[in-house]
Amino acid sequence: SPIIVWIRRDLRLSDHAALHAASATGRPVIPVFIRDALVDGLGAAPKWRLGLGVDHFAKSLAAKGSRLILRSGPAVDVLTALVRDTGAAGVYWMRAYDPGSVDRDTKVKAALKDLGVEAQSFAGNLLFEPWSVQTKQGGFYKVYTPFWRAARTHDVPAPLPAPKTLPAPQSWPQGEALEDWHLGRQMRRGAAVVLPYVQLGEQAAQGRLGAFVASKVADYADQRNLPGVDGTSCLSENLSLGEISPAQCWHAGRRAMEEGKQGAETFLKELAWREFAYHLMWHSPHILTSNWREEWQAFPWNEDERLAEVKAWKQARTGIRFVDAGLREMYVTGRMHNRVRMIVGSYLTKHLLCHWKIGQAWFEECLIDWDPAANAMGWQWVAGSGPDASPYFRVFNPVTQREKFDPDRAYVDRWIAEGRKSPSAEALSYFDAIPQRWGMSAANPYPDPVVAVDEGRKRALSAYENKGF
Ligand code: FAD
């Protein structure tokens, strides 16, 4: 009897403990991907990107003589039915850590055990399990630096190779067709605009990692803050779907460090930020949905999406170039430079006094590297409501930030077309991507600020002081 490997956001063959263990049993292996409520609930861009990833992964399995069976419905129903149909002896999967997945997986495990089937979950989508790092008092870390001190000494097992064989069952269970799922339906700007920026699958991800450690890591510590420079790994897109494992990135970083490459430790620290986000989400899942610090419930956030300022922010016409450049980069490429994520977030939550949840949701709609833990932590950090957050009174000035981090305007010129004699192709592509009803044109003059930098800062600080924070 076969082993079912339930594939989720772990679209890789190498360093995949569940596939590895299934292969090691010597039994036939049936990989299955399930379109359940968690998939249906994704934002437009992550769902579209997931569809591309699943298609690509199915082809990688096919190249090994295996298949990816697609089914839709509640995971517990799909898996119990599959076990009955195939007579499977076990179901294996890689652990996920967001509360929705944990809840679902707990139910699946119980139902499978009731059927007398082996149900096994494996570690490997994180460097280490979120419960395995503890403070001296036995609690979880709420501050990054001590977390990093603990993390850096943690033993990260060497990545596993891809399974040598994935024996096929005598007959494959029926599956659905990916096209029928229409995972790209909400992604109207999809194929034409964002696709050229996508790097799909395990091999591309390994290529990115290789190129990063070969040529970018040495200057990473300095260059990672400059959005006009291609100085970061861009691996978040692949990490978010598990097309590469964090352990593979970690060990490549460690090797680079041993070779004396300057920025390697900073890279490891960034991987640890991802880990910290998961650590926080695991121990305090409300970070996804409400102010992590209770006292922020009293803050007078605007939560009305219809507000003119919110529209201007989403449509990237706030009149602040660094902010608009970032939002346009995200709309066109499905990603945004980390420095600029902080700037657009600060402008929304401080200058515009809007709830960070509005920004969190818009990022979830637009990012191809969307990650529940990193996105929530990022927004609460920017807003000041999260653990180890930037204090609310530290309002980023998007003009001086631009002068500091984009001194030659390479970034804003790449993304802002208005007022330029010969705008870049990227800047123009934004206008091809957006809906006509937004009424924007590259030929228009660049808009005035919806809220001026100084005025917004004063308003934010007085709202903060009035609340007696
Ligand atoms: P690199 O600089 O090459 O870093 C390597 C890896 O480290 C990244 O791929 C990522 O996995 C991890 N990492 C780096 N910085 C962070 C960070 N601050 N927090 C957590 N992990 C980090 N990242 C996402 O992956 N998905 C999101 O949805 C997301 N939303 C964000 C929202 C806000 C408001 C902010 C401020 C940050 C957000 N980040 C998110 C974190 C960060 O911006 C991206 O991980 C980074 O820009 C990805 O680019 P890169 O792969 O080139 O990173």
Residues whose N, C-alpha, C, O or C-beta is under 5 A from the ligand:
A	BS01	FAD	T232 S233 C234 L235 S236 L239 E270 L271 W273 R274 A277 M336 H337 N338 R341 M342 G345 D369 W370 D371 A374 N375 G378 W379
